[in-house]
Amino acid sequence: MKRISTLALVALSACSPSIGPVVPETPVERKMIGLLQKFDRWDDDGNGYLDRKELAEGLAGTGHPPDAVMEFYDTNRDGKISLKEAQIAYSRAPEADARIKSRAAGKQ
């Protein structure tokens, strides 16, 4: 009986719809995916977090202020960004886009 249950679960999971590839629809989403792709490369000490120094080095030359990026991603306010925080932030892309536009409007 246990074997049949296991086979049923495997069959059901194989038929379930997959999430599929994530395709960014906006420039902000594309940049957010870029941070996720570079996360491990930027995590110099390998502790699983991006601190302010690592973030600043990774963002150098991009025009994105590290403090603003840290403030957006670091939702638990511990001074570092975990991979989970970075992943969750992707769902907040419209908010990030609004912040960037607001900052740009303030500079004009």
N, C-alpha and C positions, 0 to 999 in steps of 0.2 A: 504494500500500500504506500509506504514511504517513497519507493522508487517512482510510482505513478504520480505522486504529488510533485516530486522534483521535476519529472519530465513535463508535467503540465505547466509548472512555473517557467521552465526554460522556453517552452513553446509560446507561452503568452508574452514573455519578455521579448522574444524574437519578433513577434508581430506588432509590438507597440511602436507607435511613431517615434522616430528619433528627432532630436533637436536640430540636427543638421549643422552645417557650417554657419558661423556668425558672419554676416555681411554688413559692414558699417554703412549707414545711409547718409551720414553727415561727416564733414571734416573733423568735428570734435570726436565723434565715435571712432573714427580712424586713428586719431591720436591717442585715445584712451586704450584702444587695442594695442597700439604701439608700446604703451607703458607696460601692459601685461606681458607682451612678448619680450621686453627688455628687462623685466623685473629681476630675474636671476643674475643677469649680466651686471646690473647696477648694484646689486647687493654684494658689495665688496667683501664684507666680513662673513658672508654666508649664514647669517643668523635668521634669515627668513623675513626680514623687515628692511624697509628703506628708511634710513634716518635722514635728517636735514642735509647733512654733508653729502651722502650718497645721491640723494635726489638732486641737489644743486649741481653736482658733477655730471649727472645724467642729462639734466636739462640745459647744461651750458650751451649757449648759442641758439637756443630755440626761441628765445623771447618770452618764455613762460616763467613768471616769477615763482621760484621754489616755495616761498612762504604761502602764496595763494594756492598752489597745488597741494601743499601739505595740509592747509586748512580744509580744503575740499575733501580730500581722501581720508584724512585721519579722523574718523568719526568717533573714536573712543578717546581722543585727545591725549594719547600717551606719548606724543612726539615722534611717532614713527608710523609707517604705513605697512600693514601686513598684506600678504597676497590676497587674503579674503576681503579686506577692505577695498583693495584695488578692483577685485572682481565685482563686488557689490556696487561700487561707484559707477560701473558701466551702465547700470540700469538708471542712473541719474544723469545721463548724458544731456537731456534737455535743460536741466538745471545748470550744468557746466557751461553749456552754450549761452544761456542767458547771462551768466556771470561774466563770461568773456566779452559779450556784446556790451554789457553795462560798463565794464572797465574801459573798453575802447571808446565808448561814447563820452566817458568822463575825461578822457585825454584830449578830446577835440575842443 
